[in-house]
Structures are given as structure tokens and as C-alpha cells.
Amino acid sequence: MPKYYCDYCDTYLTHDSPSVRKTHCTGRKHRDNVKFYYQKWMEEQAQHLIDATTAAFKAGKITNNPFAGGPSSAPPKPSGVSIPPPNMGAPPRPGMPGMPFMPPMMNPMMTGMRPPPIMNPMAMMGPPPPLGTIPGVRPPIMNGPK
């Protein structure tokens, strides 16, 4: 009988049957090994990206730091296009200049009020259909023996 090899666990399973594979793949050790494998892979990818960025910066391919707050890092403004001020046409929000201060909404639990009860959606649906039937489809009418 063929054996199944698990790459994550680096081991052979005794049988190559679906039940043995399922049992193995749902086990704690296998899941931990899969998690470790992908964590290691992500760390390697991140380190590769850091190394490539560092090498490009040292080679002069990256001229300015996009994370620095200088004027060169700002995107260029389009020429000939007037940009409207923020919130043009929208109603003013509380806290904007010229608007009165409004306190934030209070949590109902802080005011002593109780939240509304949560409705059970299953209670509104009614009983389930009999087994073997398709919801919304009427069964055929069967006449008795002739």
C-alpha cells in the first residue's frame, strides 16, 4: 500500500487514505508545522524586500525618501486645475471652524438605558421543511392505487 509523505511535517503517513490524511491534517502538530512554514516564508520575503530596497538606495536608484516630510515628497499639483476646498457642497461637520461644539454620542450603557433586545431570526422563519423536499417547490400530487 502506498504511503503519503507530508512536506510540512517531513514524515510519512502509514496509509494513503482520505481518512488518514484528514486526521493528520487536522492534528495540532501538523497545523503548527504549517503555521511555522508560512511564518518563515513571510519573514524571508520581508528580508528579501528590505535587502533589495537597501541595495537600490545604496546604488542611487532611490533618490528621495518617500516617507520624509519634505516638500519633494509631496505629489505634484496638476496644472490648470483648480482644486475645490475640502467639504465643498457637503454639510459642515461638527468641530469644523465656525460650527458649534457638539459632545460625542453617549453609549446607551453609560446613560442607564438598556439596548433593544436582539431578535432571533430563526423564530421568525417558522419550522424547517421536511427532509427531502426543496423549499418553494410543491411536491407532485400522488393519486391512490387504481
Biotite code that builds the C-alpha atoms (Angstrom):
import biotite.structure as struc

atoms = struc.array([
    struc.Atom([0.000, 0.000, 0.000], chain_id="A", res_id=1, res_name="MET", atom_name="CA", element="C"),
    struc.Atom([1.458, 3.437, -0.905], chain_id="A", res_id=2, res_name="PRO", atom_name="CA", element="C"),
    struc.Atom([2.493, 5.827, 1.840], chain_id="A", res_id=3, res_name="LYS", atom_name="CA", element="C"),
    struc.Atom([1.698, 9.537, 1.955], chain_id="A", res_id=4, res_name="TYR", atom_name="CA", element="C"),
    struc.Atom([4.540, 11.998, 2.582], chain_id="A", res_id=5, res_name="TYR", atom_name="CA", element="C"),
    struc.Atom([3.733, 15.274, 4.360], chain_id="A", res_id=6, res_name="CYS", atom_name="CA", element="C"),
    struc.Atom([6.128, 18.039, 3.289], chain_id="A", res_id=7, res_name="ASP", atom_name="CA", element="C"),
    struc.Atom([5.286, 20.260, 6.268], chain_id="A", res_id=8, res_name="TYR", atom_name="CA", element="C"),
    struc.Atom([5.908, 17.566, 8.881], chain_id="A", res_id=9, res_name="CYS", atom_name="CA", element="C"),
    struc.Atom([8.702, 15.797, 6.943], chain_id="A", res_id=10, res_name="ASP", atom_name="CA", element="C"),
    struc.Atom([7.170, 12.402, 7.700], chain_id="A", res_id=11, res_name="THR", atom_name="CA", element="C"),
    struc.Atom([5.397, 9.507, 6.022], chain_id="A", res_id=12, res_name="TYR", atom_name="CA", element="C"),
    struc.Atom([1.871, 8.516, 6.985], chain_id="A", res_id=13, res_name="LEU", atom_name="CA", element="C"),
    struc.Atom([1.111, 4.828, 7.321], chain_id="A", res_id=14, res_name="THR", atom_name="CA", element="C"),
    struc.Atom([-1.585, 4.792, 4.620], chain_id="A", res_id=15, res_name="HIS", atom_name="CA", element="C"),
    struc.Atom([-2.631, 6.999, 1.732], chain_id="A", res_id=16, res_name="ASP", atom_name="CA", element="C"),
    struc.Atom([-6.339, 7.048, 2.532], chain_id="A", res_id=17, res_name="SER", atom_name="CA", element="C"),
    struc.Atom([-8.524, 10.163, 2.841], chain_id="A", res_id=18, res_name="PRO", atom_name="CA", element="C"),
    struc.Atom([-9.366, 9.421, 6.480], chain_id="A", res_id=19, res_name="SER", atom_name="CA", element="C"),
    struc.Atom([-5.690, 9.126, 7.493], chain_id="A", res_id=20, res_name="VAL", atom_name="CA", element="C"),
    struc.Atom([-4.827, 12.333, 5.624], chain_id="A", res_id=21, res_name="ARG", atom_name="CA", element="C"),
    struc.Atom([-7.759, 14.191, 7.192], chain_id="A", res_id=22, res_name="LYS", atom_name="CA", element="C"),
    struc.Atom([-6.807, 13.031, 10.667], chain_id="A", res_id=23, res_name="THR", atom_name="CA", element="C"),
    struc.Atom([-3.196, 14.052, 10.104], chain_id="A", res_id=24, res_name="HIS", atom_name="CA", element="C"),
    struc.Atom([-4.025, 17.443, 8.572], chain_id="A", res_id=25, res_name="CYS", atom_name="CA", element="C"),
    struc.Atom([-6.365, 18.406, 11.412], chain_id="A", res_id=26, res_name="THR", atom_name="CA", element="C"),
    struc.Atom([-3.802, 17.468, 14.057], chain_id="A", res_id=27, res_name="GLY", atom_name="CA", element="C"),
    struc.Atom([-2.135, 20.071, 16.265], chain_id="A", res_id=28, res_name="ARG", atom_name="CA", element="C"),
    struc.Atom([1.449, 19.227, 15.239], chain_id="A", res_id=29, res_name="LYS", atom_name="CA", element="C"),
    struc.Atom([0.629, 19.453, 11.522], chain_id="A", res_id=30, res_name="HIS", atom_name="CA", element="C"),
    struc.Atom([-1.164, 22.787, 11.918], chain_id="A", res_id=31, res_name="ARG", atom_name="CA", element="C"),
    struc.Atom([1.760, 24.156, 13.956], chain_id="A", res_id=32, res_name="ASP", atom_name="CA", element="C"),
    struc.Atom([4.201, 22.985, 11.269], chain_id="A", res_id=33, res_name="ASN", atom_name="CA", element="C"),
    struc.Atom([2.144, 24.654, 8.513], chain_id="A", res_id=34, res_name="VAL", atom_name="CA", element="C"),
    struc.Atom([1.957, 27.885, 10.526], chain_id="A", res_id=35, res_name="LYS", atom_name="CA", element="C"),
    struc.Atom([5.719, 27.826, 11.146], chain_id="A", res_id=36, res_name="PHE", atom_name="CA", element="C"),
    struc.Atom([6.431, 27.135, 7.457], chain_id="A", res_id=37, res_name="TYR", atom_name="CA", element="C"),
    struc.Atom([4.434, 30.134, 6.255], chain_id="A", res_id=38, res_name="TYR", atom_name="CA", element="C"),
    struc.Atom([5.755, 32.433, 9.005], chain_id="A", res_id=39, res_name="GLN", atom_name="CA", element="C"),
    struc.Atom([9.295, 31.541, 7.962], chain_id="A", res_id=40, res_name="LYS", atom_name="CA", element="C"),
    struc.Atom([8.409, 32.137, 4.304], chain_id="A", res_id=41, res_name="TRP", atom_name="CA", element="C"),
    struc.Atom([6.919, 35.570, 5.076], chain_id="A", res_id=42, res_name="MET", atom_name="CA", element="C"),
    struc.Atom([9.999, 36.556, 7.100], chain_id="A", res_id=43, res_name="GLU", atom_name="CA", element="C"),
    struc.Atom([12.244, 35.523, 4.193], chain_id="A", res_id=44, res_name="GLU", atom_name="CA", element="C"),
    struc.Atom([10.141, 37.579, 1.748], chain_id="A", res_id=45, res_name="GLN", atom_name="CA", element="C"),
    struc.Atom([10.250, 40.621, 4.029], chain_id="A", res_id=46, res_name="ALA", atom_name="CA", element="C"),
    struc.Atom([14.010, 40.303, 4.472], chain_id="A", res_id=47, res_name="GLN", atom_name="CA", element="C"),
    struc.Atom([14.459, 39.974, 0.697], chain_id="A", res_id=48, res_name="HIS", atom_name="CA", element="C"),
    struc.Atom([12.428, 43.169, 0.168], chain_id="A", res_id=49, res_name="LEU", atom_name="CA", element="C"),
    struc.Atom([14.475, 45.012, 2.805], chain_id="A", res_id=50, res_name="ILE", atom_name="CA", element="C"),
    struc.Atom([17.741, 43.843, 1.228], chain_id="A", res_id=51, res_name="ASP", atom_name="CA", element="C"),
    struc.Atom([16.605, 44.849, -2.274], chain_id="A", res_id=52, res_name="ALA", atom_name="CA", element="C"),
    struc.Atom([15.480, 48.294, -1.073], chain_id="A", res_id=53, res_name="THR", atom_name="CA", element="C"),
    struc.Atom([18.743, 48.852, 0.800], chain_id="A", res_id=54, res_name="THR", atom_name="CA", element="C"),
    struc.Atom([20.796, 47.835, -2.233], chain_id="A", res_id=55, res_name="ALA", atom_name="CA", element="C"),
    struc.Atom([18.763, 50.117, -4.516], chain_id="A", res_id=56, res_name="ALA", atom_name="CA", element="C"),
    struc.Atom([19.195, 53.043, -2.111], chain_id="A", res_id=57, res_name="PHE", atom_name="CA", element="C"),
    struc.Atom([22.949, 52.489, -1.869], chain_id="A", res_id=58, res_name="LYS", atom_name="CA", element="C"),
    struc.Atom([23.201, 52.249, -5.667], chain_id="A", res_id=59, res_name="ALA", atom_name="CA", element="C"),
    struc.Atom([21.444, 55.616, -6.007], chain_id="A", res_id=60, res_name="GLY", atom_name="CA", element="C"),
    struc.Atom([18.307, 54.234, -7.664], chain_id="A", res_id=61, res_name="LYS", atom_name="CA", element="C"),
    struc.Atom([16.157, 55.724, -4.908], chain_id="A", res_id=62, res_name="ILE", atom_name="CA", element="C"),
    struc.Atom([16.804, 59.473, -4.923], chain_id="A", res_id=63, res_name="THR", atom_name="CA", element="C"),
    struc.Atom([14.447, 60.702, -2.220], chain_id="A", res_id=64, res_name="ASN", atom_name="CA", element="C"),
    struc.Atom([12.767, 59.124, 0.755], chain_id="A", res_id=65, res_name="ASN", atom_name="CA", element="C"),
    struc.Atom([9.002, 58.982, 0.170], chain_id="A", res_id=66, res_name="PRO", atom_name="CA", element="C"),
    struc.Atom([8.441, 58.865, 3.931], chain_id="A", res_id=67, res_name="PHE", atom_name="CA", element="C"),
    struc.Atom([10.346, 62.059, 4.695], chain_id="A", res_id=68, res_name="ALA", atom_name="CA", element="C"),
    struc.Atom([8.089, 65.059, 5.257], chain_id="A", res_id=69, res_name="GLY", atom_name="CA", element="C"),
    struc.Atom([9.941, 67.422, 2.917], chain_id="A", res_id=70, res_name="GLY", atom_name="CA", element="C"),
    struc.Atom([8.364, 69.329, 0.020], chain_id="A", res_id=71, res_name="PRO", atom_name="CA", element="C"),
    struc.Atom([9.906, 66.966, -2.539], chain_id="A", res_id=72, res_name="SER", atom_name="CA", element="C"),
    struc.Atom([7.857, 64.080, -1.185], chain_id="A", res_id=73, res_name="SER", atom_name="CA", element="C"),
    struc.Atom([4.523, 65.810, -1.878], chain_id="A", res_id=74, res_name="ALA", atom_name="CA", element="C"),
    struc.Atom([2.792, 64.735, -5.088], chain_id="A", res_id=75, res_name="PRO", atom_name="CA", element="C"),
    struc.Atom([2.918, 67.343, -7.857], chain_id="A", res_id=76, res_name="PRO", atom_name="CA", element="C"),
    struc.Atom([-0.141, 69.545, -8.209], chain_id="A", res_id=77, res_name="LYS", atom_name="CA", element="C"),
    struc.Atom([-1.950, 69.357, -11.541], chain_id="A", res_id=78, res_name="PRO", atom_name="CA", element="C"),
    struc.Atom([-1.504, 72.484, -13.631], chain_id="A", res_id=79, res_name="SER", atom_name="CA", element="C"),
    struc.Atom([-4.551, 74.454, -14.719], chain_id="A", res_id=80, res_name="GLY", atom_name="CA", element="C"),
    struc.Atom([-6.939, 72.531, -12.456], chain_id="A", res_id=81, res_name="VAL", atom_name="CA", element="C"),
    struc.Atom([-8.436, 74.329, -9.501], chain_id="A", res_id=82, res_name="SER", atom_name="CA", element="C"),
    struc.Atom([-8.943, 72.041, -6.566], chain_id="A", res_id=83, res_name="ILE", atom_name="CA", element="C"),
    struc.Atom([-12.036, 72.917, -4.526], chain_id="A", res_id=84, res_name="PRO", atom_name="CA", element="C"),
    struc.Atom([-11.634, 73.297, -0.776], chain_id="A", res_id=85, res_name="PRO", atom_name="CA", element="C"),
    struc.Atom([-12.454, 70.192, 1.242], chain_id="A", res_id=86, res_name="PRO", atom_name="CA", element="C"),
    struc.Atom([-16.111, 69.512, 2.011], chain_id="A", res_id=87, res_name="ASN", atom_name="CA", element="C"),
    struc.Atom([-17.366, 71.734, -0.840], chain_id="A", res_id=88, res_name="MET", atom_name="CA", element="C"),
    struc.Atom([-21.099, 71.265, -1.161], chain_id="A", res_id=89, res_name="GLY", atom_name="CA", element="C"),
    struc.Atom([-21.352, 68.843, 1.752], chain_id="A", res_id=90, res_name="ALA", atom_name="CA", element="C"),
    struc.Atom([-22.967, 69.899, 5.025], chain_id="A", res_id=91, res_name="PRO", atom_name="CA", element="C"),
    struc.Atom([-20.429, 71.095, 7.612], chain_id="A", res_id=92, res_name="PRO", atom_name="CA", element="C"),
    struc.Atom([-19.404, 68.581, 10.230], chain_id="A", res_id=93, res_name="ARG", atom_name="CA", element="C"),
    struc.Atom([-19.368, 69.323, 13.954], chain_id="A", res_id=94, res_name="PRO", atom_name="CA", element="C"),
    struc.Atom([-15.951, 70.516, 15.042], chain_id="A", res_id=95, res_name="GLY", atom_name="CA", element="C"),
    struc.Atom([-15.210, 72.316, 11.767], chain_id="A", res_id=96, res_name="MET", atom_name="CA", element="C"),
    struc.Atom([-14.324, 76.008, 12.014], chain_id="A", res_id=97, res_name="PRO", atom_name="CA", element="C"),
    struc.Atom([-17.423, 78.110, 12.549], chain_id="A", res_id=98, res_name="GLY", atom_name="CA", element="C"),
    struc.Atom([-19.515, 75.214, 13.859], chain_id="A", res_id=99, res_name="MET", atom_name="CA", element="C"),
    struc.Atom([-20.653, 74.964, 17.489], chain_id="A", res_id=100, res_name="PRO", atom_name="CA", element="C"),
    struc.Atom([-19.082, 72.248, 19.618], chain_id="A", res_id=101, res_name="PHE", atom_name="CA", element="C"),
    struc.Atom([-21.234, 69.134, 19.983], chain_id="A", res_id=102, res_name="MET", atom_name="CA", element="C"),
    struc.Atom([-20.390, 66.451, 22.534], chain_id="A", res_id=103, res_name="PRO", atom_name="CA", element="C"),
    struc.Atom([-19.912, 62.929, 21.155], chain_id="A", res_id=104, res_name="PRO", atom_name="CA", element="C"),
    struc.Atom([-22.809, 60.496, 21.233], chain_id="A", res_id=105, res_name="MET", atom_name="CA", element="C"),
    struc.Atom([-23.094, 58.679, 24.521], chain_id="A", res_id=106, res_name="MET", atom_name="CA", element="C"),
    struc.Atom([-23.089, 54.935, 24.822], chain_id="A", res_id=107, res_name="ASN", atom_name="CA", element="C"),
    struc.Atom([-26.572, 53.694, 25.925], chain_id="A", res_id=108, res_name="PRO", atom_name="CA", element="C"),
    struc.Atom([-24.915, 51.638, 28.669], chain_id="A", res_id=109, res_name="MET", atom_name="CA", element="C"),
    struc.Atom([-23.470, 54.840, 30.150], chain_id="A", res_id=110, res_name="MET", atom_name="CA", element="C"),
    struc.Atom([-26.857, 56.555, 30.345], chain_id="A", res_id=111, res_name="THR", atom_name="CA", element="C"),
    struc.Atom([-28.543, 53.691, 32.166], chain_id="A", res_id=112, res_name="GLY", atom_name="CA", element="C"),
    struc.Atom([-30.711, 52.848, 29.167], chain_id="A", res_id=113, res_name="MET", atom_name="CA", element="C"),
    struc.Atom([-30.922, 49.234, 28.068], chain_id="A", res_id=114, res_name="ARG", atom_name="CA", element="C"),
    struc.Atom([-30.138, 48.314, 24.459], chain_id="A", res_id=115, res_name="PRO", atom_name="CA", element="C"),
    struc.Atom([-33.013, 46.873, 22.424], chain_id="A", res_id=116, res_name="PRO", atom_name="CA", element="C"),
    struc.Atom([-33.439, 43.096, 22.660], chain_id="A", res_id=117, res_name="PRO", atom_name="CA", element="C"),
    struc.Atom([-31.854, 41.062, 19.894], chain_id="A", res_id=118, res_name="ILE", atom_name="CA", element="C"),
    struc.Atom([-34.403, 39.270, 17.770], chain_id="A", res_id=119, res_name="MET", atom_name="CA", element="C"),
    struc.Atom([-33.820, 35.639, 16.966], chain_id="A", res_id=120, res_name="ASN", atom_name="CA", element="C"),
    struc.Atom([-34.084, 35.354, 13.158], chain_id="A", res_id=121, res_name="PRO", atom_name="CA", element="C"),
    struc.Atom([-34.895, 31.634, 13.444], chain_id="A", res_id=122, res_name="MET", atom_name="CA", element="C"),
    struc.Atom([-38.022, 32.424, 15.464], chain_id="A", res_id=123, res_name="ALA", atom_name="CA", element="C"),
    struc.Atom([-39.464, 34.455, 12.571], chain_id="A", res_id=124, res_name="MET", atom_name="CA", element="C"),
    struc.Atom([-38.828, 31.819, 9.889], chain_id="A", res_id=125, res_name="MET", atom_name="CA", element="C"),
    struc.Atom([-41.095, 29.062, 11.132], chain_id="A", res_id=126, res_name="GLY", atom_name="CA", element="C"),
    struc.Atom([-40.386, 25.337, 11.161], chain_id="A", res_id=127, res_name="PRO", atom_name="CA", element="C"),
    struc.Atom([-37.929, 23.843, 8.672], chain_id="A", res_id=128, res_name="PRO", atom_name="CA", element="C"),
    struc.Atom([-39.298, 21.996, 5.612], chain_id="A", res_id=129, res_name="PRO", atom_name="CA", element="C"),
    struc.Atom([-39.490, 18.184, 5.753], chain_id="A", res_id=130, res_name="PRO", atom_name="CA", element="C"),
    struc.Atom([-36.352, 16.310, 4.760], chain_id="A", res_id=131, res_name="LEU", atom_name="CA", element="C"),
    struc.Atom([-36.055, 15.505, 1.077], chain_id="A", res_id=132, res_name="GLY", atom_name="CA", element="C"),
    struc.Atom([-38.105, 18.489, -0.089], chain_id="A", res_id=133, res_name="THR", atom_name="CA", element="C"),
    struc.Atom([-36.964, 21.547, -1.988], chain_id="A", res_id=134, res_name="ILE", atom_name="CA", element="C"),
    struc.Atom([-38.091, 24.850, -0.443], chain_id="A", res_id=135, res_name="PRO", atom_name="CA", element="C"),
    struc.Atom([-40.527, 26.721, -2.684], chain_id="A", res_id=136, res_name="GLY", atom_name="CA", element="C"),
    struc.Atom([-41.334, 23.674, -4.857], chain_id="A", res_id=137, res_name="VAL", atom_name="CA", element="C"),
    struc.Atom([-44.621, 21.822, -4.395], chain_id="A", res_id=138, res_name="ARG", atom_name="CA", element="C"),
    struc.Atom([-44.433, 18.040, -4.312], chain_id="A", res_id=139, res_name="PRO", atom_name="CA", element="C"),
    struc.Atom([-46.320, 16.191, -7.073], chain_id="A", res_id=140, res_name="PRO", atom_name="CA", element="C"),
    struc.Atom([-49.881, 15.119, -6.277], chain_id="A", res_id=141, res_name="ILE", atom_name="CA", element="C"),
    struc.Atom([-49.987, 11.379, -5.958], chain_id="A", res_id=142, res_name="MET", atom_name="CA", element="C"),
    struc.Atom([-53.224, 9.550, -6.633], chain_id="A", res_id=143, res_name="ASN", atom_name="CA", element="C"),
    struc.Atom([-54.012, 6.337, -4.801], chain_id="A", res_id=144, res_name="GLY", atom_name="CA", element="C"),
    struc.Atom([-53.860, 2.877, -6.415], chain_id="A", res_id=145, res_name="PRO", atom_name="CA", element="C"),
    struc.Atom([-56.258, 2.289, -9.354], chain_id="A", res_id=146, res_name="LYS", atom_name="CA", element="C"),
])
